[in-house]
Amino acid sequence: TNSFTPRSFPGCFMSLSWIPVIFIALVVCWSYYAYVVELCIYTIPSIGEKIIYMMSFHLSFVMFVWSYWKTIFTRPAKPSKEFCLAKAEKEQYVREERPETQQEILWRAATNLPLYTRTGAGAIRYCDRCQVIKPDRCHHCSACDMCVLKMDHHCPWVNNCVGFSNYKFFILFLCYSLIYCLFIAATVLQYFIKFWTNELPDTHAKFHVLFLFFVAAMFCISILSLFSYHLWLVGKNRSTIEAFRAPVFRTGSDKNGFSLGFRKNIAQVFGDQKKLWLLPIFTSQGDGQTFPARLVSVDPEQPTVSLQPEANKM
């Protein structure tokens, strides 16, 4: 019997894959109603407090929704045509049964490509499904059914691959969702206590305020750990995949192979213009296919050493 894969039932899988996003959207819509209507309009007595809370809430809400939208709907970047085999090479590769000869074909095709990394066995990284030589840090996503440049992971909560084209947006999504939840939890706390101790009368707002605090606090805890982890990855210039499996260079595997020092690592994701760092606008450096690399066993905080792709050895 055939095993189930996303490609087996594409329509069904695509529909189901939106369930986590719809769930988040519903929670966010309810939190907006609960905070703006039930808390600010019906519960908070002070006009000044209402205005300050509403303005701050809407600022965090807009930035959160904007970054979430960009993370979801920015298409993953895929390798350019120069990484595809020519028609004759592709036909020859498919016909050839011996792995050694297949590698010779790939080595010839990759002669002028900027490739630093290899497979664990030292071979050219090639995707049989996409029929493309993988650029450095590129991986095939089975859920998206494509090779994704600088792939980090496939995130079901955004129903998208997180990679070169939207990694900055994903980081900002985590940042602003954390700020959103922290702001809600902090400003709801005093009214949560008043409802809990019956200082405020039982109204229809009580359920919303109590539940709003619990939900915000719960999401704060889960998002904080994930956000902290990805900040650490940015500082090291690693993807989630590379954190679990170090990239292999011609001199061997090296977890710090793409690290350029803390400041340059930050700039790789957020760009050189600091005024744009906090906006979900694409400012990442490079084209997603070539990355500055360094020699193995070099201190990542020292000046970068250029690593040239290995010449064709046949």
Beta strands, then each sheet from edge to edge (+ up, - down):
strand 1: 117-118
strand 2: 126-127
strand 3: 132-133
strand 4: 139-141
strand 5: 146-148
strand 6: 153-155
strand 7: 160-162
strand 8: 248-249
strand 9: 252-253
sheet 1: 1+ 8- 9+
sheet 2: 2+ 3-
sheet 3: 4+ 5-
sheet 4: 6+ 7-
end
